[in-house]
Amino acid sequence: MFDTIIIGAGPTGLTAAIYATRRMMKTLLISKNVGGQIIWTSDIENYPGIKLIRGPQLAVSMQEQAKSFGVEMRTAEVTKIEKQADGNFMIHAGQEKFLSKTVIIAMGLSSRPLDLPGEKELVGRGISYCANCDGQFFRGKVVAVVGGGNAALDAAEVMSKIASKVYLIYRGSQFKAFEILIARVKERKNIDIMMNSNITELTGKEKLTAIKATSGQEVKELAVDGLFVEIGHQTQTDLVAGLVERDAKGQITIDLSGKTSLAGMFAAGDVTQTEFKQIVIGCGQGAVAALSAYKYLQGKK
Ligand SMILES: Cc1cc2nc3c(=O)[nH]c(=O)nc-3n(C[C@H](O)[C@H](O)[C@H](O)COP(=O)(O)OP(=O)(O)OC[C@H]3O[C@@H](n4cnc5c(N)ncnc54)[C@H](O)[C@@H]3O)c2cc1C
C-alpha cells in the first residue's frame, strides 16, 4: 500500500515525488518516460536559478533528486484507475496492480497526431513526433515536417542540417512562429516550403515510403523516408473519465490546493485547466498537490 502514486514523470510529477518523499510518504512514480515534454526541449532559459539547461539534463537531475529521497519508480503506462469502496485506489500499469491511499495525476500533454489511416502503425517506422529525439536516424534522407508553429519550424531547421531534403508542409498561409525562425527556415536551400497544403495519405507497410499532400488543386506524391508531425499537443485524460470533473478540452479541473472533484485524487501541471503551461508552473503545482495529499492523509488519521 502506497501513501501516494504519482502518474507521470514530467517536471510536475518529479517535483511532486520530491515533496511527497520528503514528507516521508511511501511514494510510487509510474510513467511512460522520465522528463515528459522537457526531453524534447533543447534549451531551457526560464527555470529560476539556472541560466541555461538542456531539457533532458534537467529531467535527469530532477529524477536523481527524487530518487535520493527514496521514491520508487516504474516505467509503464497506467491503463486503469479504480476507486475502491474503502476510499483507496487500485492502479493498473502494464501487468502490475498497485494499491494507494492517494493519487496525483501529472500526465501532462501528448503530441497531437494527424489522425490519418496507418499513422499509428508507422510510428517509429518513419513517423516521429520529435525531431530532436529521432532526427539523427534520417541522416542524408528525405523527410517532411508538418506544422506551422515554432516547434515545426525548429524541426525543419534542425532536419535541414541532417537530412538531404526537407518538405515543410503547413495548412495555413502564414506561419505562426518567431520571425527569426521563419527567416532562418527560408534561408535554408534544402527546405521546400508548401503552404496551404494538407497531408492526405501515408504510404508504407514496414516503413513509411511516401506521403500525399495537397498543393492548390493538385495532389502531390512525395517520396519520403521520414515524417515529423509537429502540430501541437493535446490533453489525453480518458484514464480519469467518469472519475473526476474535466473541462471542455478534457483538462482536469483542480482547485488552488490541487484537489480534483474526487476525494484522494489530486492533479497538477499541464494536464489541468491551468492556462499557462510551463515547467516552473507545473513544478509549483506538483509541490502543492503532494503537500495536499499529505494533508489529506493526516486528516484521515
Ligand atoms: C518543444 C517544447 C519546448 C518547451 N520549452 C519550454 C521552456 O523553455 N520553458 C518552460 O517553462 N516550458 C517549456 N515547455 C513546456 C513544458 O515542457 C511543460 O509545461 C512541462 O513539461 C509540463 O510538465 P508536466 O510534468 O505537467 O507534463 P509533461 O512534461 O507532459 O509530462 C507528463 C508525463 O506523464 C507521462 N504519462 C502520460 N500519460 C501517462 C499514463 N497513462 N501512464 C504513465 N505515464 C503517463 C508522460 O509519458 C510524461 O512523462 C516546452 C514544451 C515543448 C513541447
The ligand as an ORCA input file, in Angstrom:
! r2SCAN-3c Opt
* xyz 0 1
  C       9.263     21.900    -27.577
  C       8.870     22.425    -26.220
  C       9.631     23.404    -25.611
  C       9.271     23.906    -24.337
  N      10.072     24.850    -23.763
  C       9.776     25.271    -22.519
  C      10.635     26.221    -21.863
  O      11.658     26.656    -22.412
  N      10.271     26.623    -20.609
  C       9.155     26.175    -19.969
  O       8.903     26.582    -18.833
  N       8.339     25.287    -20.573
  C       8.613     24.831    -21.822
  N       7.790     23.917    -22.425
  C       6.578     23.469    -21.695
  C       6.950     22.412    -20.628
  O       7.724     21.415    -21.237
  C       5.694     21.841    -19.984
  O       4.941     22.875    -19.417
  C       6.064     20.823    -18.891
  O       6.836     19.773    -19.414
  C       4.798     20.245    -18.248
  O       5.180     19.273    -17.333
  P       4.184     18.108    -16.876
  O       5.009     17.244    -15.990
  O       2.932     18.703    -16.354
  O       3.772     17.313    -18.190
  P       4.669     16.522    -19.252
  O       6.006     17.145    -19.377
  O       3.811     16.405    -20.454
  O       4.883     15.072    -18.592
  C       3.824     14.157    -18.483
  C       4.379     12.764    -18.206
  O       3.283     11.872    -17.963
  C       3.510     10.635    -18.647
  N       2.207      9.984    -18.883
  C       1.133     10.479    -19.549
  N       0.115      9.587    -19.515
  C       0.568      8.510    -18.807
  C      -0.007      7.258    -18.433
  N      -1.266      6.918    -18.757
  N       0.746      6.395    -17.734
  C       2.021      6.696    -17.366
  N       2.625      7.877    -17.707
  C       1.899      8.760    -18.405
  C       4.219     11.092    -19.922
  O       4.890      9.985    -20.526
  C       5.172     12.154    -19.359
  O       6.341     11.546    -18.863
  C       8.115     23.405    -23.673
  C       7.349     22.408    -24.291
  C       7.713     21.911    -25.546
  C       6.891     20.830    -26.187
*
